[in-house]
Amino acid sequence: MNLRMDWSWEADGIAGAEFATVDDAVTTLARHLDRAAAHFGTERQTRVAQACLAPMSAYMCTDGVRALTQGREWTHECGGLRVTLTPVEDPKT
């Protein structure tokens, strides 16, 4: 399943990339939040990022995957972290 993930976090602005799987997107999001918190985050933003990463990852892997398999976009927000997953057609098909 190819997808595009766009994410924003109040400390770091907006980013986006395409991924082969939701698991790849979750891994990238975790790395990105760690780097952003280390470079830009206040103590409060770091706490919010840590508190939101696990639930956001779980929602991405359940509700997000469900929406993508139905061909729908999915968005979820948690404490300033906003993630949107959009299905992308596989160029091989």
JODA-V875545 format. One record per run of one state. SS is the DSSP state (hx for helix, st for strand, lp for the rest). FROM is the first residue (numbers start at 0). TO is the last residue. If there is no record, write none. Layout:
# JODA-V875545
[[SS;FROM;TO] [SS;FROM;TO]]
This chain:
# JODA-V875545
[[lp;0;0] [st;1;8] [lp;9;11] [st;12;18] [lp;19;20] [hx;21;38] [lp;39;41] [hx;42;68] [lp;69;72] [st;73;77] [lp;78;79] [st;80;87] [lp;88;92]]
